[in-house]
Amino acid sequence: MKELATRIARLSAVKTEAAKRRLIPLLKEWLAANDGDTAAWYRLACCYDFLGRERLAEPCYARVYADWRALPAAARPGFFVGYGSTLRNNGRLALSCRVLKEGARLFPDNPELKAFLALSLHSSRDYRGAARALFGACAQMPVGAFGGYERALGHYVARILRAR
């Protein structure tokens, strides 16, 4: 098992399709003996997601959702982005919006969550909500990200975020 864990850790660091394809059977073997390993389920979901196999990623993400707090703190916002995005790509828009809203509420300083929430809201035809989420993400961009137009954009973003 220790050798398998080492191989998984090594391959997990490689961000190529070939590595993700080789990692999937190793993770399945690991999970056969360690079914409650939330981090391993998350890695498997991410592999499928990386390869564009969202239908296979969704049930893995669902397993993680039941115990997402077991993930390392740094991985938690990314989990919500990945799960919400996968749900959107699988046409499960209401659940996607719910998961991404939860993530945005739990991690309010994460602009990626707001951007992906905007995509799901837009797909759900909630255009005002999508604009609000997207502009909320823009408000968190680093200084200089908008080529000196931050002040002007900030004015419009504040107006849109206040509008109900």
Backbone hydrogen bonds in HBPLUS format (Angstrom, degrees):
<---DONOR---> <-ACCEPTOR-->    atom                        ^
c    i                          cat <-CA-CA->   ^        H-A-AA   ^      H-
h    n   atom  resd res      DA  || num        DHA   H-A  angle D-A-AA Bond
n    s   type  num  typ     dist DA aas  dist angle  dist       angle   num
A0005-ALA N   A0001-MET O   2.88 MM   4  6.16 159.2  1.92 152.9 158.3     1
A0006-THR N   A0002-LYS O   2.96 MM   4  6.23 151.8  2.04 145.6 153.1     2
A0007-ARG N   A0003-GLU O   2.97 MM   4  6.25 158.7  2.01 149.4 154.8     3
A0008-ILE N   A0004-LEU O   2.91 MM   4  6.14 158.8  1.95 151.9 157.9     4
A0009-ALA N   A0005-ALA O   2.93 MM   4  6.11 162.0  1.96 146.8 151.7     5
A0010-ARG N   A0006-THR O   2.98 MM   4  6.17 161.0  2.02 149.9 154.8     6
A0011-LEU N   A0007-ARG O   2.99 MM   4  6.16 169.7  2.00 151.6 154.4     7
A0012-SER N   A0008-ILE O   2.85 MM   4  5.87 147.9  1.95 149.5 158.7     8
A0014-VAL N   A0011-LEU O   3.06 MM   3  5.35 152.0  2.14 107.8 116.2     9
A0020-LYS N   A0016-THR O   3.05 MM   4  6.33 161.1  2.09 151.3 156.5    10
A0021-ARG N   A0017-GLU O   2.88 MM   4  6.12 156.2  1.94 153.6 160.2    11
A0022-ARG N   A0018-ALA O   3.02 MM   4  6.28 153.6  2.09 146.8 153.6    12
A0023-LEU N   A0019-ALA O   2.86 MM   4  6.00 139.3  2.03 143.3 155.4    13
A0024-ILE N   A0020-LYS O   3.17 MM   4  6.31 147.1  2.29 147.7 152.6    14
A0027-LEU N   A0023-LEU O   2.88 MM   4  6.14 159.8  1.92 162.2 168.4    15
A0028-LYS N   A0024-ILE O   2.94 MM   4  6.21 158.1  1.99 154.6 161.2    16
A0029-GLU N   A0025-PRO O   2.95 MM   4  6.12 155.2  2.02 141.5 148.0    17
A0030-TRP N   A0026-LEU O   2.92 MM   4  6.19 160.1  1.96 148.1 153.8    18
A0031-LEU N   A0027-LEU O   2.79 MM   4  5.98 165.0  1.81 153.7 157.7    19
A0032-ALA N   A0028-LYS O   2.96 MM   4  6.12 137.6  2.15 141.7 152.2    20
A0033-ALA N   A0030-TRP O   3.07 MM   3  5.59 141.4  2.22 109.2 118.9    21
A0034-ASN N   A0030-TRP O   2.85 MM   4  5.92 127.4  2.13 137.7 153.4    22
A0037-ASP N   A0034-ASN O   3.05 MM   3  5.68 159.1  2.10 130.9 130.5    23
A0040-ALA N   A0037-ASP O   3.10 MM   3  5.38 122.1  2.45 102.6 116.6    24
A0041-TRP N   A0037-ASP O   3.09 MM   4  6.48 156.7  2.14 154.1 161.0    25
A0042-TYR N   A0038-THR O   2.94 MM   4  6.22 154.1  2.00 149.3 156.9    26
A0043-ARG N   A0039-ALA O   2.90 MM   4  6.20 154.9  1.96 144.5 151.2    27
A0044-LEU N   A0040-ALA O   2.94 MM   4  6.19 157.0  1.99 147.5 153.6    28
A0045-ALA N   A0041-TRP O   2.91 MM   4  6.19 160.2  1.95 149.4 154.7    29
A0046-CYS N   A0042-TYR O   2.88 MM   4  6.12 161.2  1.91 152.1 157.4    30
A0047-CYS N   A0043-ARG O   2.90 MM   4  6.17 148.5  2.00 146.1 154.7    31
A0048-TYR N   A0044-LEU O   3.07 MM   4  6.38 170.2  2.08 157.9 158.3    32
A0049-ASP N   A0045-ALA O   2.85 MM   4  6.03 161.4  1.88 151.3 157.6    33
A0050-PHE N   A0046-CYS O   2.79 MM   4  5.88 163.4  1.82 148.6 152.7    34
A0051-LEU N   A0047-CYS O   3.06 MM   4  6.31 146.3  2.18 146.6 155.5    35
A0053-ARG N   A0048-TYR O   2.81 MM   5  4.94 163.7  1.83 154.4 148.7    36
A0052-GLY N   A0049-ASP O   2.93 MM   3  5.07 161.8  1.97 110.4 115.2    37
A0056-LEU N   A0053-ARG O   3.06 MM   3  5.66 131.2  2.31 112.9 124.0    38
A0057-ALA N   A0053-ARG O   3.07 MM   4  6.35 144.0  2.20 142.0 152.7    39
A0058-GLU N   A0054-GLU O   2.92 MM   4  5.98 155.8  1.98 154.5 156.9    40
A0060-CYS N   A0057-ALA O   3.02 MM   3  5.30 121.4  2.38 106.9 122.3    41
A0061-TYR N   A0057-ALA O   2.91 MM   4  6.18 163.4  1.93 163.5 169.1    42
A0062-ALA N   A0058-GLU O   2.88 MM   4  6.12 154.4  1.95 152.5 160.6    43
A0063-ARG N   A0059-PRO O   3.10 MM   4  6.31 146.3  2.22 136.8 144.1    44
A0064-VAL N   A0060-CYS O   3.14 MM   4  6.51 153.8  2.21 146.6 153.6    45
A0065-TYR N   A0061-TYR O   2.84 MM   4  6.10 152.0  1.92 152.5 160.8    46
A0067-ASP N   A0064-VAL O   2.82 MM   3  5.42 151.6  1.90 118.2 127.2    47
A0070-ALA N   A0067-ASP O   2.94 MM   3  5.78 167.5  1.96 128.0 132.2    48
A0071-LEU N   A0068-TRP O   3.06 MM   3  5.59 163.4  2.09 114.7 120.1    49
A0075-ALA N   A0072-PRO O   2.88 MM   3  5.46 144.4  2.00 118.4 128.7    50
A0076-ARG N   A0073-ALA O   3.32 MM   3  5.47 149.1  2.42 103.5 111.8    51
A0079-PHE N   A0075-ALA O   2.95 MM   4  6.19 141.8  2.10 150.5 162.2    52
A0079-PHE N   A0076-ARG O   3.14 MM   3  5.06 124.0  2.46  94.8 109.2    53
A0080-PHE N   A0076-ARG O   3.28 MM   4  6.66 159.0  2.33 154.1 156.9    54
A0081-VAL N   A0077-PRO O   3.02 MM   4  6.39 156.2  2.08 150.1 157.3    55
A0082-GLY N   A0078-GLY O   2.84 MM   4  5.98 171.2  1.85 151.3 153.9    56
A0083-TYR N   A0079-PHE O   2.84 MM   4  5.98 172.4  1.85 160.2 162.4    57
A0084-GLY N   A0080-PHE O   2.93 MM   4  5.80 162.0  1.97 141.4 147.4    58
A0085-SER N   A0081-VAL O   2.88 MM   4  5.89 159.0  1.93 149.1 155.6    59
A0086-THR N   A0082-GLY O   2.93 MM   4  6.01 157.3  1.98 144.5 151.1    60
A0087-LEU N   A0083-TYR O   2.92 MM   4  6.16 161.3  1.95 153.5 158.5    61
A0088-ARG N   A0084-GLY O   3.01 MM   4  6.25 154.5  2.08 143.2 150.1    62
A0089-ASN N   A0085-SER O   2.89 MM   4  6.18 163.1  1.92 151.6 156.1    63
A0090-ASN N   A0086-THR O   2.91 MM   4  6.11 135.4  2.11 142.7 155.2    64
A0090-ASN N   A0087-LEU O   3.19 MM   3  5.01 127.9  2.48  90.1 104.0    65
A0092-ARG N   A0087-LEU O   2.84 MM   5  5.08 153.8  1.91 161.4 153.7    66
A0091-GLY N   A0088-ARG O   2.97 MM   3  5.13 160.5  2.01 109.9 113.9    67
A0096-SER N   A0092-ARG O   2.92 MM   4  6.06 153.5  1.99 150.1 158.8    68
A0097-CYS N   A0093-LEU O   2.89 MM   4  6.11 166.0  1.91 157.1 159.0    69
A0098-ARG N   A0094-ALA O   3.04 MM   4  6.25 157.1  2.10 144.3 150.9    70
A0099-VAL N   A0095-LEU O   2.88 MM   4  6.09 164.6  1.91 155.5 158.6    71
A0100-LEU N   A0096-SER O   2.93 MM   4  6.10 168.3  1.95 155.8 159.4    72
A0101-LYS N   A0097-CYS O   2.83 MM   4  5.89 153.2  1.90 146.2 153.9    73
A0102-GLU N   A0098-ARG O   3.00 MM   4  6.16 155.9  2.06 142.9 149.6    74
A0103-GLY N   A0099-VAL O   2.94 MM   4  6.22 160.8  1.98 147.8 153.2    75
A0104-ALA N   A0100-LEU O   2.85 MM   4  6.04 159.7  1.89 147.2 152.6    76
A0105-ARG N   A0101-LYS O   2.88 MM   4  6.05 147.6  1.98 144.8 153.6    77
A0106-LEU N   A0102-GLU O   2.89 MM   4  6.13 156.9  1.95 151.7 158.2    78
A0107-PHE N   A0103-GLY O   2.79 MM   4  5.85 148.2  1.89 149.5 158.6    79
A0110-ASN N   A0107-PHE O   3.07 MM   3  5.70 153.3  2.14 129.1 129.2    80
A0115-ALA N   A0111-PRO O   2.92 MM   4  6.20 154.0  1.99 151.3 158.8    81
A0116-PHE N   A0112-GLU O   2.95 MM   4  6.19 165.0  1.97 154.4 157.5    82
A0117-LEU N   A0113-LEU O   2.86 MM   4  5.98 148.0  1.96 142.4 152.4    83
A0118-ALA N   A0114-LYS O   2.90 MM   4  6.08 151.0  1.99 140.9 148.5    84
A0119-LEU N   A0115-ALA O   3.12 MM   4  6.53 149.1  2.22 142.0 149.7    85
A0120-SER N   A0116-PHE O   3.06 MM   4  6.37 158.3  2.11 146.9 152.0    86
A0121-LEU N   A0117-LEU O   2.82 MM   4  6.05 163.9  1.85 158.5 163.2    87
A0122-HIS N   A0118-ALA O   2.87 MM   4  5.98 157.4  1.92 146.6 153.3    88
A0123-SER N   A0119-LEU O   2.93 MM   4  6.15 158.9  1.97 145.9 151.7    89
A0124-SER N   A0120-SER O   2.94 MM   4  6.14 136.3  2.14 138.5 150.7    90
A0126-ASP N   A0121-LEU O   2.84 MM   5  5.11 161.6  1.87 157.4 151.4    91
A0125-ARG N   A0122-HIS O   2.91 MM   3  4.92 158.0  1.96 107.4 112.7    92
A0130-ALA N   A0126-ASP O   2.88 MM   4  6.09 151.0  1.96 147.6 156.9    93
A0131-ALA N   A0127-TYR O   2.93 MM   4  6.12 159.3  1.97 146.5 151.2    94
A0132-ARG N   A0128-ARG O   2.92 MM   4  6.16 163.1  1.95 152.0 156.9    95
A0133-ALA N   A0129-GLY O   2.92 MM   4  6.13 162.1  1.96 148.8 153.2    96
A0134-LEU N   A0130-ALA O   2.87 MM   4  6.04 162.6  1.90 151.2 156.5    97
A0135-PHE N   A0131-ALA O   2.83 MM   4  5.94 168.7  1.84 155.3 158.7    98
A0136-GLY N   A0132-ARG O   2.91 MM   4  5.99 142.9  2.05 138.8 149.6    99
A0137-ALA N   A0133-ALA O   3.00 MM   4  6.30 143.3  2.13 141.3 150.5   100
A0137-ALA N   A0134-LEU O   3.08 MM   3  5.06 120.7  2.45  93.2 107.8   101
A0138-CYS N   A0134-LEU O   2.92 MM   4  6.28 152.8  2.00 146.8 154.9   102
A0139-ALA N   A0135-PHE O   2.98 MM   4  6.17 146.1  2.10 141.9 149.9   103
A0140-GLN N   A0137-ALA O   3.05 MM   3  5.42 151.8  2.13 107.5 116.1   104
A0141-MET N   A0138-CYS O   3.07 MM   3  5.34 169.7  2.08 115.1 117.3   105
A0145-ALA N   A0142-PRO O   3.01 MM   3  5.62 155.9  2.07 142.1 142.8   106
A0147-GLY N   A0144-GLY O   3.34 MM   3  5.38 155.6  2.40 114.2 110.3   107
A0149-TYR N   A0146-PHE O   3.10 MM   3  5.49 164.6  2.13 117.3 122.0   108
A0153-LEU N   A0149-TYR O   2.91 MM   4  6.08 175.0  1.91 166.3 168.0   109
A0154-GLY N   A0150-GLU O   2.70 MM   4  5.71 154.7  1.76 148.6 156.8   110
A0155-HIS N   A0151-ARG O   3.12 MM   4  6.38 146.2  2.24 143.5 150.8   111
A0156-TYR N   A0152-ALA O   3.35 MM   4  6.77 158.7  2.40 149.3 153.1   112
A0157-VAL N   A0153-LEU O   2.80 MM   4  6.01 165.9  1.82 161.4 166.2   113
A0158-ALA N   A0154-GLY O   2.94 MM   4  5.99 163.1  1.96 145.1 149.7   114
A0159-ARG N   A0155-HIS O   3.14 MM   4  6.41 155.5  2.20 142.9 149.4   115
A0160-ILE N   A0156-TYR O   2.94 MM   4  6.19 165.2  1.96 155.6 159.0   116
A0161-LEU N   A0157-VAL O   2.88 MM   4  6.04 165.4  1.91 157.2 161.4   117
A0162-ARG N   A0158-ALA O   3.06 MM   4  6.16 141.1  2.22 141.0 150.5   118
A0163-ALA N   A0159-ARG O   3.09 MM   4  6.26 136.9  2.28 141.4 152.7   119
A0163-ALA N   A0160-ILE O   3.18 MM   3  5.13 128.9  2.45  94.2 107.5   120
